[in-house]
Amino acid sequence: MKFCYIISTCDKYIDTRVKYQMEVMFKNTNKNDIYYLTSKPNIENRQFGWLCADDEKNITWKYIHFFYNMEIPHYDWYVFIDDDTFVFHERLQNILKSFNHLENYYIGKELDHIKNAFGLYMSGGAGYVISNSLYAKLHKYVKTNGINNCFKHWCDDLCVGLWIQEISKDNKVFQLNNNNFHLGLHKNNTELKDAITFHKVETKEQYDYYNAVYNGSYLLKFDSQVELKSDTTFVIVTDSHYYSKAKRTIADLRSKGNWQGDVVVISIDFDLNTNFKDFYNITELQFNKIDKTNLLANIGPDGFIDSTDKREINKLVQWEKLHVFDDYFRRWQRVVYLDAGLRVFDDVKYLLELDYKNKLLAPTDGNINEANIFKSQISYSKPELINDLIYEYGDYILDSKHMLNCIWIYDTDILNLCNKTQLIEAMNKYTFCKTNEMGIMNLMFHFKYKLWDSLPVKASNNKILFDWCELNQKYPTTWRDYCFIKYPVSIKFEDT
């Protein structure tokens, strides 16, 4: 993964901020991958300028001249920052592993303070990242329109955002907000642990401090009170109606699954039995129910015209599964979710040995031999919503395979990209999901953020890792052939 750093500065800060960045943050970076935008050129010191005025009202001209004159197409990602921005390189690299640089990505801290007048754009101070494909389109945009015609606003990051708005009229652009690009300095230890950038880093001491955090020496040497993440928790969501099923899954988990670690049960509108919690060592968690007023108003009282079971109005508790992506779960590195009633027939180690880093693992929907396609998951009651979906995502997603969400594993680092808040916002925007939260999880984690990876068919013990039911197989099987099953039909204890 090859990075290019494009940094806004001015003559005033060449001997201070630029020097600190070069000596500290860019100490191990290839200097030929660094481009400081200044008023006067000094290529030996990686300073590029076209004699633009050196004040904040003219920064945009530096960007225009840079895009117009520089031919640098050989990078995967282009990182735009100011001279007082600190970047945690490896954290940024880990985030970008999930995305294809040959698609159009625009990632950073989204600003909405002037959205009515101009729209949403990324903060240049907090820093933003542009993929190879989108950078090429920006270069072409400036070359085609010419230097004078490209000046849209004196604020450089807004100007670039306006260019991208123009480009997005004819090209699909993934504009992704990430709150770990910070507009200011850190406020707490959580921000220190998760940050991709900090802004207003102006002194050598501040650069040394963040560099120490970056290298681990600060947290290890000076801050022993920081709460480190535990490894894994299993999570189940249940209301009183499904409580008996949840108890069955938990008993399986502790016995056949051999799981002695953390188990969290999110209880909806009731309290768990105290003896049961104590016996199985359960942590009970309760949230306010997710507000579905807007969702139901858009669906209508009769549900979708093409619904099969009307779960969009009759099984609303399914939406409470979005709580599993609440920031509460950041205290663990990995979360394993199981539907209430799902049966555990073998050791959970066969789940825990899977590579889950920077992704969400879940089964492919359909049977093992033939995947379902996403168009089956959405209602066509309101064609205008489908048109909006196709415009935003492309029509290819309608014929794409997708995840089943009765069992999943995720790395809590992905909450930096998408958490419960964003999922609920999507719930109220895409009000056409026949399968409730499963449709939204696919739109956000699979199609938007490209974080989904399918669970393997077989576990390392050669059993089938998971299936909906034994009847999905083309050959006879029983529960003994599986690690996990949603609805088993072969486990019976009666004599026949």
C-alpha positions in Angstrom: 0.0 0.0 0.0 1.7 3.2 -1.2 0.9 6.5 0.4 1.4 10.1 -0.8 1.3 12.9 1.8 0.1 16.4 0.6 0.5 19.0 3.3 -0.7 22.6 3.3 1.8 25.1 4.9 3.2 28.6 4.4 6.6 30.3 4.7 5.9 31.2 8.4 5.9 27.6 9.5 8.8 26.1 7.4 11.2 26.3 10.3 8.8 25.1 13.0 5.8 22.9 12.1 7.2 21.6 8.9 10.5 20.8 10.6 8.7 19.0 13.5 6.7 16.9 11.1 9.8 15.9 9.1 11.9 15.1 12.1 9.2 13.2 14.1 6.1 12.1 12.1 7.9 11.6 8.8 11.1 10.3 10.2 10.7 6.9 8.6 8.7 8.0 5.5 10.3 8.1 2.1 10.8 11.9 1.5 9.9 11.6 -2.1 6.3 10.7 -1.0 5.9 14.0 0.8 4.6 17.2 -0.9 4.4 20.5 1.1 2.3 23.1 -0.7 4.0 26.4 -0.2 4.3 29.8 -2.0 7.9 29.2 -3.4 9.4 26.0 -4.6 12.2 24.2 -2.9 12.1 20.7 -4.3 15.1 19.4 -2.4 13.2 20.1 0.8 9.9 18.7 -0.7 8.3 22.2 -0.9 6.2 22.8 -4.0 4.9 26.3 -4.9 3.8 28.4 -7.8 4.3 31.8 -6.3 0.8 31.9 -4.8 0.0 34.5 -2.1 1.0 33.0 1.3 -2.2 33.6 3.4 -5.3 31.6 4.3 -7.5 33.3 1.7 -5.2 32.0 -1.0 -4.5 28.5 0.1 -6.9 27.1 -2.5 -4.7 28.4 -5.3 -1.9 26.2 -4.0 -4.1 23.1 -4.4 -5.3 24.2 -7.8 -1.8 24.6 -9.1 -0.7 21.4 -7.5 -3.4 19.3 -9.1 -2.9 21.1 -12.4 0.9 20.7 -12.6 1.8 17.6 -10.8 1.7 14.1 -12.4 1.8 11.6 -9.5 -0.5 8.8 -10.4 1.4 5.9 -8.8 0.1 6.1 -5.3 -2.7 3.9 -3.8 -3.9 6.6 -1.4 -3.4 10.4 -1.1 -3.4 11.8 2.4 -4.2 15.6 2.7 -3.3 17.3 6.0 -2.2 20.6 7.4 1.3 21.3 8.8 -0.2 21.0 12.3 -1.8 17.6 11.9 -0.3 14.4 13.3 -1.1 11.1 11.5 -1.0 7.6 13.1 0.3 5.9 10.0 -0.4 2.3 10.9 -3.9 2.9 12.1 -4.7 4.7 8.9 -3.2 1.8 6.9 -5.3 -0.7 8.9 -8.5 1.3 8.2 -7.8 1.5 4.4 -7.1 -2.3 4.1 -10.9 -2.7 3.9 -11.2 -0.5 0.8 -10.2 -0.8 -2.9 -8.1 2.2 -4.0 -9.3 1.6 -7.6 -12.7 2.8 -6.5 -13.6 6.4 -5.6 -13.1 6.9 -1.9 -13.1 10.2 0.1 -12.6 9.5 3.8 -12.1 11.8 6.8 -14.0 14.0 9.3 -17.1 15.2 7.7 -18.1 18.8 8.4 -21.8 19.7 8.2 -21.9 23.3 9.5 -22.6 24.8 6.0 -24.3 21.8 4.5 -27.4 23.7 3.5 -25.3 26.2 1.5 -22.6 24.0 0.2 -23.0 20.4 1.3 -20.9 18.0 3.4 -17.1 18.0 3.0 -14.0 16.7 4.8 -11.9 18.8 7.2 -8.5 19.5 5.8 -7.1 20.2 9.3 -8.3 16.8 10.6 -7.1 15.3 7.4 -8.7 13.3 4.6 -7.8 10.5 2.3 -8.5 10.2 -1.4 -8.1 6.9 -3.3 -6.0 6.5 -6.5 -9.1 6.4 -8.7 -10.7 9.6 -7.2 -7.4 11.4 -7.3 -7.1 10.7 -11.0 -10.5 12.2 -11.6 -9.6 15.3 -9.5 -6.5 15.8 -11.6 -8.5 15.4 -14.8 -11.2 17.8 -13.5 -8.7 20.6 -12.8 -6.8 20.0 -16.1 -10.1 20.1 -18.0 -11.6 23.1 -16.4 -8.5 25.2 -16.1 -6.8 27.0 -13.2 -9.1 30.0 -13.1 -12.4 28.1 -13.4 -11.5 25.8 -10.5 -11.5 28.4 -7.8 -14.8 27.6 -6.0 -14.1 28.9 -2.5 -11.1 30.4 -0.6 -11.4 27.6 1.9 -9.3 24.8 0.4 -10.9 21.7 1.9 -14.4 23.0 1.0 -13.2 23.7 -2.6 -11.9 20.1 -2.9 -15.2 18.9 -1.5 -17.1 20.9 -4.1 -14.9 19.4 -6.9 -15.8 16.0 -5.6 -19.5 16.9 -5.6 -19.2 17.8 -9.3 -17.3 14.5 -10.0 -20.0 12.5 -8.1 -22.7 13.6 -10.5 -21.2 11.2 -13.1 -19.2 8.8 -10.9 -20.0 6.8 -7.8 -18.0 8.3 -4.9 -17.9 6.7 -1.4 -17.8 9.7 1.0 -17.1 8.1 4.4 -17.1 10.0 7.7 -14.7 8.7 10.4 -14.7 10.5 13.8 -11.2 9.2 14.6 -9.9 12.0 12.3 -9.9 14.7 15.0 -10.4 18.4 14.6 -8.4 19.2 17.7 -6.0 17.7 20.3 -7.0 14.6 22.3 -9.5 15.0 25.2 -9.2 11.5 26.8 -7.4 8.2 26.7 -10.0 6.6 24.4 -9.2 9.1 21.7 -5.5 8.4 22.2 -6.1 4.7 21.6 -8.3 5.1 18.6 -7.2 8.2 16.8 -6.1 8.3 13.2 -5.2 12.0 13.3 -5.0 15.0 15.7 -5.1 18.6 14.6 -3.6 21.8 16.1 -0.3 19.9 16.9 1.9 23.0 16.8 4.9 22.4 19.1 7.8 20.0 19.1 6.7 18.7 22.5 3.2 17.8 21.1 4.7 16.0 18.2 7.1 14.0 20.5 4.1 13.2 22.8 1.9 11.8 20.0 4.9 10.0 18.6 5.4 8.3 22.0 1.8 7.3 21.9 2.2 6.0 18.4 5.2 3.9 19.4 3.5 2.6 22.5 5.9 4.0 25.0 3.5 6.5 26.5 0.7 4.1 27.3 3.1 1.5 28.6 5.4 3.7 30.6 3.2 6.5 31.9 -0.5 5.5 31.7 -1.0 2.1 33.4 -4.6 3.1 34.3 -5.8 3.0 30.7 -8.4 0.2 30.4 -7.1 -2.3 27.8 -9.6 -4.2 25.7 -10.5 -7.7 26.8 -10.3 -10.3 24.0 -13.9 -11.6 23.4 -17.5 -11.5 24.5 -20.5 -13.5 23.2 -23.7 -11.5 22.9 -27.4 -12.5 22.8 -30.4 -10.2 22.4 -33.8 -11.3 23.7 -37.1 -10.1 24.8 -39.3 -12.1 27.3 -40.9 -14.0 24.4 -37.6 -15.5 23.3 -36.1 -15.8 26.8 -36.5 -19.6 26.9 -34.7 -19.9 23.6 -31.9 -17.6 24.8 -31.4 -19.7 27.9 -31.0 -22.8 25.7 -28.3 -21.1 23.6 -26.5 -19.9 26.7 -26.6 -23.4 28.2 -25.2 -24.8 25.0 -22.5 -22.1 24.9 -21.3 -22.9 28.4 -21.4 -26.7 28.0 -20.9 -27.9 24.4 -19.2 -24.7 23.5 -16.8 -24.8 26.4 -16.9 -21.0 26.6 -15.9 -19.7 30.1 -15.4 -16.1 29.1 -17.7 -13.1 29.0 -21.4 -13.4 27.9 -23.6 -10.3 27.6 -27.3 -10.6 27.3 -29.2 -7.5 26.0 -32.7 -7.9 27.6 -35.6 -6.0 26.0 -38.4 -4.8 28.2 -37.8 -7.3 31.0 -35.2 -8.4 33.6 -33.3 -11.6 33.5 -33.8 -14.1 36.3 -31.1 -13.4 39.0 -30.4 -17.1 39.6 -29.9 -17.7 35.9 -27.5 -14.8 35.6 -25.5 -15.9 38.5 -25.4 -19.6 37.5 -24.2 -18.9 34.0 -22.2 -15.8 34.9 -24.1 -13.4 32.6 -23.7 -9.7 32.2 -27.2 -8.2 31.6 -27.3 -5.0 29.5 -30.3 -2.8 28.8 -30.8 0.0 26.4 -33.7 2.3 25.5 -35.6 0.8 22.7 -34.7 2.1 19.3 -37.2 4.7 18.1 -39.0 3.3 15.1 -41.6 6.1 14.7 -40.1 7.4 11.4 -39.5 3.9 10.1 -43.1 2.8 10.6 -44.5 6.1 9.2 -42.6 5.5 6.0 -43.6 1.8 5.7 -47.3 2.5 6.5 -49.7 0.6 8.7 -50.3 -2.2 6.2 -46.6 -3.0 5.6 -45.0 -3.7 2.3 -47.2 -4.8 -0.7 -44.7 -7.5 -1.5 -44.0 -8.7 2.0 -44.4 -12.4 2.8 -44.7 -12.4 6.6 -45.1 -8.7 7.5 -42.2 -8.8 9.8 -41.5 -5.2 8.9 -44.4 -4.2 11.2 -44.8 -7.4 13.3 -41.2 -8.3 14.3 -39.8 -4.9 15.3 -37.8 -6.4 18.1 -35.3 -7.6 15.5 -34.1 -4.0 15.2 -32.8 -4.1 18.8 -30.0 -6.3 17.4 -28.4 -3.1 16.3 -27.5 -2.5 20.0 -24.7 -5.0 19.5 -22.8 -2.3 17.7 -23.1 0.2 20.5 -19.8 1.8 21.7 -20.2 -0.1 25.0 -18.7 -3.1 23.2 -15.4 -1.3 22.5 -14.2 -2.7 25.8 -13.7 -6.0 23.9 -11.6 -6.6 20.8 -14.0 -9.2 19.3 -17.7 -9.6 19.6 -19.5 -12.9 18.7 -23.3 -12.6 18.3 -25.7 -15.6 18.5 -29.4 -15.4 17.9 -31.6 -16.5 20.8 -32.3 -20.2 20.1 -29.3 -20.9 17.9 -27.8 -24.2 18.9 -24.1 -24.7 19.8 -23.0 -28.3 19.1 -19.2 -28.0 19.3 -16.4 -26.0 20.8 -16.5 -22.3 20.1 -12.7 -22.4 19.4 -13.7 -23.2 15.8 -15.2 -19.8 15.6 -12.5 -18.0 17.5 -9.6 -19.4 15.3 -11.0 -17.5 12.3 -9.3 -14.3 11.1 -11.7 -11.5 12.2 -9.4 -8.4 12.1 -10.9 -5.3 10.5 -14.0 -7.2 9.3 -17.4 -8.6 10.1 -17.7 -12.4 9.6 -21.2 -13.8 8.9 -22.6 -16.7 6.8 -23.7 -16.1 3.3 -27.5 -16.0 3.0 -29.0 -19.0 1.3 -28.1 -22.7 1.4 -24.5 -23.8 1.2 -24.8 -24.7 -2.4 -26.7 -21.6 -3.7 -26.6 -18.0 -2.3 -29.6 -15.7 -2.3 -29.3 -12.3 -3.9 -30.0 -9.0 -2.3 -33.0 -8.0 -4.4 -35.0 -10.6 -2.5 -34.3 -8.6 0.8 -35.9 -5.3 -0.3 -39.4 -4.2 -0.9 -40.4 -2.4 -4.2 -43.4 -0.7 -2.6 -41.8 2.7 -3.1 -39.9 2.7 -6.4 -38.4 6.1 -5.7 -36.5 4.6 -2.7 -35.1 1.9 -4.9 -34.0 4.5 -7.5 -32.2 6.4 -4.7 -30.5 3.1 -3.7 -29.4 2.3 -7.2 -28.1 5.9 -7.7 -26.1 5.7 -4.4 -24.8 2.1 -4.6 -25.2 1.0 -8.2 -27.6 -1.6 -9.5 -25.0 -4.4 -9.1 -25.9 -4.8 -5.5 -29.4 -6.1 -6.4 -27.9 -9.3 -7.8 -25.1 -9.6 -5.2 -24.9 -12.3 -2.5 -25.2 -11.0 1.0 -24.8 -12.0 4.7 -27.2 -13.8 7.0 -27.1 -12.3 10.4 -28.2 -14.9 13.0 -24.5 -15.4 13.9 -21.7 -13.0 13.3 -18.2 -12.0 14.6 -16.8 -8.5 14.4 -13.6 -6.7 15.3 -14.7 -3.7 17.4 -12.2 -1.5 15.5 -14.8 -1.4 12.7 -17.0 0.7 15.0 -14.6 3.5 14.0 -16.3 3.3 10.6 -19.8 2.3 11.4 -21.5 1.9 14.8 -25.1 1.8 16.2 -25.7 5.5 15.5 -25.0 5.2 11.8 -27.0 2.0 11.5 -30.1 3.7 13.1 -29.7 6.6 10.7 -29.6 4.1 7.8 -32.7 2.4 9.3 -34.6 5.6 8.9 -33.3 6.4 5.5 -33.6 3.0 3.7 -37.1 2.1 4.8 -37.5 -0.8 2.3 -35.9 -3.7 4.2 -38.1 -6.8 4.2 -35.7 -8.5 6.7 -35.4 -5.5 9.0 -32.0 -5.1 10.5 -30.4 -7.7 8.2 -31.0 -5.5 5.2 -29.4 -2.5 6.9 -26.4 -4.5 8.1 -25.8 -5.6 4.5 -26.2 -2.1 3.1 -23.8 -0.6 5.6 -21.2 -3.3 6.5 -21.2 -5.1 3.2 -22.0 -2.7 0.3 -21.0 0.7 1.8 -18.0 -0.2 4.0 -17.0 -3.5 2.4 -16.3 -5.1 5.8 -18.2 -8.4 5.4 -16.4 -11.6 4.9 -18.3 -14.9 4.7 -17.9 -17.6 7.3 -16.2 -20.7 5.9 -18.4 -23.6 5.1 -16.2 -26.1 7.1 -14.5 -25.7 10.4 -11.0 -26.9 11.0 -12.4 -30.1 12.5 -14.0 -30.7 9.1 -17.6 -30.3 10.4 -19.9 -27.9 8.8 -19.4 -24.7 10.7 -22.9 -23.3 10.4 -26.1 -23.8 8.6 -29.7 -22.7 8.9 -31.0 -26.3 9.0 -29.7 -29.8 8.2 -32.3 -29.9 5.4 -30.3 -27.4 3.4 -27.8 -30.1 2.5 -28.1 -32.3 -0.6 -27.1 -35.3 1.4 -28.3 -36.6 4.8 -26.7 -35.0 7.9 -27.5 -34.8 11.6 -26.6 -32.3 14.3 -23.4 -34.3 14.9 -22.0 -33.0 11.6 -22.3 -29.3 12.6 -20.8 -26.8 15.0 -23.7 -24.4 15.0 -27.3 -24.6 13.6 -30.1 -22.1 13.7 -33.0 -24.5 13.4 -31.9 -28.1 13.9 -34.4 -30.9 13.1 -32.4 -34.0 13.9 -31.7 -33.5 17.6 -34.3 -35.5 19.5 -34.1 -37.2 22.9 -37.3 -39.3 22.7 -37.0 -43.1 22.0 -38.4 -44.1 18.7 
